[in-house]
Amino acid sequence: MIIDFGFGNGIQSVHIPEENLAGVLTANTVEIGLTGEEEVRRALENPIGSKHLGDIVKPGEKIAIISSDITRPMPTWQVMPALLDALYAAGVNPNDITLVFGLGIHREHTGEERRKLAGERAWAEIRCVDSTPLDTVSFGITTAGTPVDISRVVAQADRRICLGNIEYHYFAGYSGGGKALMPGVSTAEAIQKNHRMMVMDSAAAGRLEGNPIREDIEESARMVGIDFLLNVVLDEKKRIVKAVAGDAVKAHREGCLFLDKLYRKPIPARADIVIVSQGGAPKDLNLYQTQKALDNAKHAVKKGGIVILIGSNREGLGEAEFEAWMTGSPSPHAMVERIQKDFRLGGHKAAAIAMVLENADVYMVSEMDPAFVKSIFLTPFGSAQDALDAALGILGKDATVLAMPYGGSTLPNVIE
């Protein structure tokens, strides 16, 4: 069987013998109702586990709306009109509303970036600011030892409304929910304490219960208080296909269930070889982005198996800290040990790759120089077909092969 994998603006075609092919993972077919702003309005009118927003907020109260920064695909601009209408209908004055972009430990936005994120209406009607990680209010310390220090503009608000998009997150389980507060509007120290647990086996994509990072996030959120949640699920075209609103946990869980219907893929067993791609440009511009597909693929490969990672990576590694870790570490395991002591944005993705390498080999099909690929502990190949042929030569002609053409979205789930 010939399967095409996106590779930059082109494809990599691979012939996989029928007797070896264990499956091809693509998004599930799910019935979609309303989309875009109409779906957001439907969610606001049907809150999950809470009162309507209009019965929660009061005239004269200071409202903080917390949303994602420019590094996330959350379409804040598309969500804000319906949310503002709901707040105004409840008698809230525009002068009492602040839209806060959670920076985490990312850089500040330019004014034009904030405007683009907010959308023209919100930008014209309310205050739109970045979070203030150096000016915070303390709410205490979580059971796991994470300081709950929250940007003052959020901490001192009378009501907090959290926005976000829900997708698989490789150590918090899912994005969305309380992540708007932790790490969104928290401090570098808090993020370090929370994210250091990423090396635990239970900190995994698609896992909520027993996930130490998600539990720490939600404990932080309870300490601060989220009055209302509005999260969305996007399809591969970044279109809102589901919105959930209401209680910070109950609504979030409903959104996660929908995401699972769309993208969680049951498989009977792990495969010897997993061939995975992000789906091509722009998702495979650099290894920093392509890594997401690798992290989903790790859930499908046997210990001692091979992951064939397909990504143009024509711009190289894509992030300075990530590159420093990948090129400056003596071994993959050194990165795993380092992240537990010194969490660094960028370094965490290097550690994630290192964690995959502790259980499987990674063959890299890219436009990067082969010698450089070897230097970062990956095995270079000029084509996906060459990589598969080599993998079958090592693991045997009976090796099972699983294909993931859209690996950044689909999450394999072994049925026990």
N, C-alpha and C positions, 0 to 999 in steps of 0.2 A: 504494500500500500504506500502511495506517495502522499506525504503530508507537507504542507507549506508552513513555514514559520516566518513571521515578520522579522526583517533585518534592515534597520534603517528605513530607507524609502523603497527597499526591494524585499526579496524573500530568499530564504534558504530552503530548498526542497530536499526532502529526505525520503529515501525508499526504505521502509521498515518491513521486513518479512512478516507476512500474516501470522505465521506460527509464533512469532516473538511478541507481537503487539498485544499488550495487556489492556489498552484503552486509549481514547483521546478525550481529554477533559476540556469542555467548552461550557459557557454559561448555560444554566438551566432555562427552559422556557417557562416564564412566569407571566400570568395574566396581569397586565398593567391597567390601572384605572386612569385617574386624573394624573397630570404631570405638571411640572413647573409651578408657577405661582398659584394656580388653581388647587393643586394638591396641598400646598402650604396652607391655604385658607381652609381647606377641608379639615386638616389636622388641628388647626387652631379652634375650629368649631366643635371638635370631638376629642377633647383632652383625655389622656389615659391616666387614671389613678389620681386625678386632681380636679379642682374646680376650674371653671373657665378663667382665662387670664383676667377678664374684666371683673371677676369676683375676688381677685387676689390683690391687684394693685388699687391704690387710692389716689385721688387728686392731691397734689402737694407732696407726694413721696418722690424721692430721688431714685431713679431707675438706672441700673447699669446693665447694658446688654453686652455680653461677652462673646466674641466670635474669633475665628481663626485668622492667623496672619497670612501673608502672601505665599508662604511655602506650602499651604494646604489648598485642596480644591474646593473648599466650602464656598458656594455661591451666595455670599452674604447679600450682595446687591439684589438678588432675586427674592430673598426671604424678607428683607426689610419692609417693603411696602405693606404687605399684609400684617406684619407685626406692628408697624406704626399705626395702622388703621385700628387695630384692636386696642392699642394703648390710648389713642385719642378718644375712642368711643367710651372708654372708662373714665375719661375726664383728666387724663394725664397731660400736663403742659409740655410741649416740645423742649422748653428750656430746662426741664427736669430730667431729660433723657440723655444718657451718654453711651455711645457705642465704643466699646473698648476692644482693641485688637490684641489678643494674647500673644506676646512675643516669645514666651518661654525664655530660651537663651539665644534667640535669633536677633539679628540686627533690627534697628528701628526702621520704620518705613519713611519714604519721602511723602510729602504732602500729596503728590499726584497718585502715589500708590494707595494711600488711605482713601482718597476720593474714588479710585477705581474699585476698591474692595467694597466700600459702603454703597456705591450707586449714587446717581445724581440726586435722587429725592432725599435720602438720608443725609447726604453731605450738605444739602441746602437747609434742612430743617432741624437737625440736632447736632450736638457736639460729637466729633469723631476723633478718638485719641488712641495712642499706643499704651500698653500697660507699662507700669513703672517698677521694674524689678529692684531698683535701688531705693524706693520709697514704699515701704510695705507696713502692714499691720499684722501682728502675730495672733494666731488663734490657738496656739499650743503645739503639741507634738503628737504624731500618730503612734499607734502601738508599735509600728515598725521603726520608729525613730525619725520619721520625716518631719521637719519643721513646717508648720502650716503658716507661711508668711505670704500674705496676699496683697497685691497692688492696692494702694490706699483708695484710689478712685472706685475700685470694686468693693473693698472691705467696708467702706463708709456709706455705701448706698443703702437705701431702705429695702430695695428689692433687687434681686439678681436673676436675670434671664440668660440662660446659657444656650448658645447656638453651636452647631457643629455638623459635620457629615460623618456618617458611619461607614467604615470600611474595615477590613481586617488589619490589625496592627500586630506586628510580629513579636511583641512581648507584652503589650497591654491587652491582648486578646482582640479588642475592637477599638476603633477610635470613637469619638463622641462621648456623650454623657458628661461625667465629672471632669474629663480631661480639659474642658474649657478653663477650669480653675487650676488644676494640677495636671500638667505643668504650665498651662496657658498663661496664667497671670501670677505665677509663683516666682521663686528666686533660684539662682544657680545652685545654691546649697541644697535646697529642697529637691530639685530635680536630680542632683547627684545622688542623694539618699534614696529616692524612689527608683531611679533607673538602674542603680547598681544591682538590683535583683533580677535583671534581665538574663543572667546566666543560669537561673534556676529552670529546671525542666518544665515546671508548671507555669512559667511565664511564656505563653505560647499563643500564636495566632488562633483565633476562634475559640479561646477558652476564657470563661468568666469565673466560674466557681473554682475556688482554690488557686486562682492566679494571684500571687502576692502583689504584683504591681497594680492590677485592677482593684483589688481589695484596699490597698493603700490609697489609691486615687479616690475611691468612694468614701473612705473614712475621712479623708481631707475635706471632701465636698460636704459631708454631713456636719463637720465642725464649722464650716463657713456658712453653709445654707444656700441651697439653690431653690428659688421660689417657683421657677417654671423652666421647662426644657423645650427646645425646638430643634430637632435634628432631622437631617435628610439623608436619603440613600441615593446615590448617583449611578447611572448606567455607564457603559464604557464611552459614551459620547458626552459624559458630564451632564446629562439631563436628569433633573429631579424626577424620580419614579416612585418615591415613597417619602412621606413626611410623618413624623411622630411628634406629639406635643403632650406636655403635662408633667407628671412626676419624673424627677431626675433619674430614677432607676427603672421604674415600670415602663415608662415610655421608651427609654433607651433599649431595654430588653426586647420590646416589640419590634424596634427597628433592627436589632441584631437578628431576630428570627426571620425577618424579611430578607436580610442580606444573605442568610444561610440558604433560603429557598432559591435565591438567585445564583449564588456563587459557590456554595459548599458542595463538593463532589465526592460522594461515597465511592470507595474502591475496596475490593475484596482483600487485597494484600499489597504490601510494598513491592516495588519493582527493582530489578537489578540495575536498570538504566532508566533515568528520567531525562527526556529531552525537553527543555523549557525555554520559552522566549517571552519577552515583555509584549510582543505583538508588533514590534517595529517602532518607527519614529512617531512622536517625539519621545516615547517612553524609554528608548534605549540609547539616548544621546550620550550617556556616560555610565560608568560602572556604579556610581552612587545611586542612579535610578534603576539600573538593571538588577541590582542586588535584591530588590523586592521579589522578583520572580524566583530567584535562587532560594530565598527564604521560604516561599510557599512550596517549592519543589522538595525541600528537605523532609517534608512530611510524607513524601511518597517513595523515597529511595531507601533500599535496605542498607543496613550497616555494612560497610565494605563495598558498597556499590559505587556507581558513577553518575554524576549529574553533568549533562551536556548543556551548558548555559550559552544561549544564542543572543547576542546583542552587539550592535554596531560599535557602540562606545567610541565613536569617531572623535569625541572631545576628551577621550582619556578617562581619568578617574572622576573628575567633576567637582571635587571639593577639597580644599587645602588640608584640613585636619585629617580627613579620610585618607588622602594621599600620603600624609606624613606617617600615619600609622601603618599603612600597607607597605610602604617602601622602607620604613625605618625599623621594623620589628624583626628580631632574629628568627622567629618562628610563629606559626599561627597560634599556638598555645600561649605564647607570651602576650598576645593581644587579649586573650580571654582572661588571663590573670590580671592584666593591667586595668581592664574596664571595671573590675570589682573595686579597685582602689581609687581610680581616677576617671570617672565618667566624663567623656568629652563628646559633644555633638560632632558627628563625623567619625570619630573614633568608634562610636557605638556600632556603626555599620561595618567597619573593619572587623570588629569583634564578632559580629553576627556571621560574617563570611568565615571567620576562623572557626566558629562553632560548627558550621557545616563541614569544614575540612577535617574536623576531628573524627567524623564518622564516614565520610565519603570523599572520593576524588572529584575535582571539578575540572571539566574540560571546557575551555573558553574559546568560543567561535566569535571573533571580533575583528575590528580593523586596527587594533593595537599591535604594536611591534611584538613579535613572538618572544624575543629575549626579555622584554619588559614584563610580559605576562608571566613568564617563568619566575621572574624576580619577586612577584607578588603571590607565589605559591600556587598558581593555577597552571594548567597544561594547555598550551596554545594549539589551535587547529585552524586551517584556512577555510574549511567548510564543515558544515554539520554532518554531511555524509562521511567525510573522512573521520570525524570524531566518533560517529556511531560504528563505523567499521573497526576502528581501533578498540573501542569499548567491547564489541562482540569478540574481538580477537583475544582480549584479556579475560573476560568473564565467561566466554564459551558460547557456542552456537545456540544453546538452549536458553540463554539469558532473556528474561522478560523485559519489555520496553514499554514505558508509559510516555505519552506525548501530551505536553501542556502548551499549546500555541499562544494562550493568553495567561501566562503564569502569574502575572501581577495581580490578577483578579480572582482566579479560581483557587480554592483551597481544598486539597485532597484530605479525605477523612477516612481512615481505615476502619471498616466495619468489623468489630470484634466478634 
